[in-house]
Every structure is written in structure tokens, then in C-alpha cells.
Amino acid sequence: MNKISVITVVYNNVSQIRETIESNLSQTWNEREYIIIDGGSTDGTVDVIREYADQIDYFVSEPDEGLYDALNKGVMKATGDWINVLNSGDVFCSPTALESMLAQCNPANADVIYGNAKEWRTQQNEIIHKEAGEDISRLADEAVYRHGCSLVRSSVHKEFLFATEKKKEFGFALDFDQIFRMWRSGKRFVKVNAEVQTYRLEGVSNNAVKSIQYNYRITTQYEPSLSKKLRMYRKILRITVTQSKAYFWARCFGMEYVANSILPHIPFWTLRRFFLKRLHLGIGEGSFIMRKNYLMQPSQISIGSHSHVNRGCVLDARAPITIGNSVSISHNVSLMTGGHDHQSKTFQGRYLPIVIEDYAWIGVGATILQNVTVGKGAVVCAGAVVTKDVPPYAIVGGVPAKKIGERTADLDYQCIGFQPFT
């Protein structure tokens, strides 16, 4: 049946609780119950919640011992097969978020299903895509996904409650401790390519140094590790440096001025490639980027093998751009991960990834907009504006781009675009 219990914990958050409730109620997955645990709010939060009383399966408002105590109450009241945590102030990325998670895997083969997040940087008024890690073994050192972007099998979550007795030691990282203990016990984790929740980057958990310290304590609670302690100190040093103004100016100098004002004038690809890799642009064997392109945040660009980027292109990688093998990107193509919510009264910025899969061909002057995947072997015709995913081997054209044909799937070639001084 795969019934999902969605749990919202709240305390004195009248300004945001309505948006969270309505986000859950908009979900297309119907086999769902909704549980709200309020910590005894006095600011009008309870009045808002009661407006939705007929759509809430369980609600209680009473003093508790904090977030994780409240979450444990909700977990123990859950009657679903799966549990999802939607904290007050957070919202689902789309009405199909939960449905997409279950559709992209076989739930019978998983104890935890997890996906990607969007981070709302409230001070900058920007939304950033946050990709969950594929390598679950990294949980030995750090979190690889956000807890709210997961479905945990109900029986497993009730076995692994949040360890509130360790709150003083692990602070706001008790959710990672719960994930770590599940992983250490051998539970089955499955990654899906679904955007699940948008969370606000604010509050006590937005403390990078404390997060590193808590992660170290959690991952060494069963056995001390000198190597992990040294890694912790290195991470803290790196965070301290990267949050300095000097680093900010140095990074901007490299990512903007060097990448777009110096390198385009170097006529030797070997030298340009060397410096681009120093800026952490990923590029595979035999791939080639011609001069006079504009690269925003090259550290978030990844290009496979034997792919070719012609002149005059704009690669806006404020969110990640992933280009596969044997991809041809023609002159004056724009890959735009940045944008704004035109319905937002504050003109909210949004930065979402672009993926171009193997053998794709992007025609002259085409534009690929944010949150689009161009499938394997697909062709985007000259001048097209792509606003939605392109299926593998489809030929699309127009504004907005629509399917106008089908390409052969029997593709076997490499893009060889290198010429001296280009």
C-alpha cells in the first residue's frame, strides 16, 4: 500500500505554518496521513492549524522537550508504512514530490528512500539545488542527504528513534545520528533523482563549524579515530578560510576575471585546460572548449570525454551543469541554470541544474533553461528554447521547444573539435 505518514513539528511559527500545511495537502500521493505536533504555541499557530482540523489525522499542542522529542511523539503515532518529516517553514518542492520518490524505485527493496533538496538562502533570497550523495558509504563521515528529503520505513524509524538523551553531546545533529545508526546497522538506503523539499537556510543548524564537530562526535561514538579527528580540524580550517572576505575576493578573481578575461585570450588549449582544471572545472579526455566562451562558476561544470563546446557559448553554472560524453554544443548556445520566480513579490532567485547526456547535439543559438535534462542522443535544433526535459533521441525545435522528430539510437562516435589556436 505504501501509506506515508507526514509529520510536522512546530512551535510559535504562525508566519510559516500555513504554507507548510498547504504544501502537504497539495501532494498527489493520496495514501497519506498528516500528523502535527505543536509544542504549546502561544502566537496564533494553533489557530491556523485548527483551520485545517478536518484534514489532519492527529494533532496535539502541549509542552515538549524540543524538536526531537516532538518528532519522536509523531513517529510513535504514525500508522503509515513510511515516515516523512516536513518541519514547519519547509515545503515540498512540487505536488508530485512524494509520488516521484516511490515511482523511481522498488520500495520493497528499501528501508530508506532519499532524494534531493532545494535550499532557500533567505538573506540572498535565492533557491539553490542541493544534490544528495550517491555514495552512501560517506555516511561514515558526514550526512549525504537532508533528513526531510527521505522516506523511512515506519518500523525502522520506530526502532531508531531520535536519541534525545544525547542532545547535549550532538546538539542539532540528532537527525544525522539517527541516520548514522540506521546505516551502521545495515539498513538499505536507495537514492532517487527527485527533488523533495525546500528548506530555509537559517537558524541554529546553519553553523558549519558546529556541524563538523557534531558529525565527528557522532561518527566516532562507537570507536575513536585519529584520522577522523584530523579531518575534522582540516574541515574547520577550510570553513574558516572560505568564509573570510579575502577568500571571497580571491575566488571571484579566479572564477570570474581569470576564467573570462584572461583565459579566452590564451591561444593554446593545453594551457587553458590546465588553468580551468585549477579552477575545478571537470573535463574528460579528448574534450575541448574553444576560446571566447563565458563561464559562470566553472567549478560547477563537469564535462565528459570527447565533447566539444564551440565559441560564444554562455555556461551559467550557478547551479551544476553536467555534460556527458561525445556531446556537441554549437556556437552561441546558452545553458542557463539561473533565473527568478516571476510570481515572487521579492523577485526570488532560483538556481537549478542542467544535465546534457551522452551524444546530445545542441544546435547554434539554442538556449537550455534551468532544471532541464537533455536525454541521450537528443538533438536541439538551432535557435530552440528548451524549457522541459528532452527525451532520449528526440529532435526538438521551436520556442518553446517541441518534439519534431526522432534520431537514430545507433550512435557510435566521438566529437573531435580541436584545432590549433582555437
C-alpha angles and dihedrals in degrees: 000000000000096000111186125215109206113199124198120188118195142169124180097336103131092149095061110023095086093056090050094049094048091048090058094044090054093061115121093213101097100188091084142117127201124220123184122190113191121191095219100287119200101184101079097276092121092053090056092048092051090058086070096042094126091055097047118085098198130012132170131170114197139122115280139174096261141286100320095044088053092048091052089054090053094047092053091051093050117114097179130103091240135033127215125181116217106178120207109273093029124100138192113261092233140353089259097051097110094038090052092052093056094040094056098059144025102262091200089069096052141072093183126027114191137179145172131301140211118225118213107208096202098191092054092034090230135134116216128191112240113198116210116230120262094204104076091185087076086078084084086077111016147354115284098188139023115262094229090057092067142081112217120196105252096231090051094048091051089051091049105043121171108280098235091172087069095052094112092052100040101028115183091355096078088112090060089047089055091049091046093052091050091050093046090053091057101255116165116255121193124189119213127189095238129123103230115171141008112217132187117246099223142093134049097322090062092084111111097190094050090047090056092048093048092047090053092051092048097048093046098042092105099037131012117240125193091192091055091049090053090048089051091055091047091051092049090049091049092049091049091051097043092051092056123103091235091059091046092055093043092050092049090049091054100038096043113020100032094040096047108022104035110026096051088064095053106097095200117086093200090061094043091049091051093053094041089055089051085057086054097250106154115225131166134219116298095008120133136196115196122221125272101041123135114234120189113197097351090190087075095053119098121183125184128215128307095005125140132212113192127208127291097030125144114214105188101191100171080126119032121288114200118191118185134211124303093009119157116207109186129213121299096010117156122210104190118188092164127081146127136252101250090199093054114105088211094048090242115209120232127193115188130166133260124211124193111187130212120302094009117148120208111197129224115295096001121149124214113196129209125291093023129133117201104205129231114292094001122148124217109197124228114286095009121145111215115204100159137043115286115221119234114281093004120139111218133182143163137049106318094018118247132180112271101163150348129256126216113267092211095094124155116157145104126229108242107187104146119125126162116267094012 
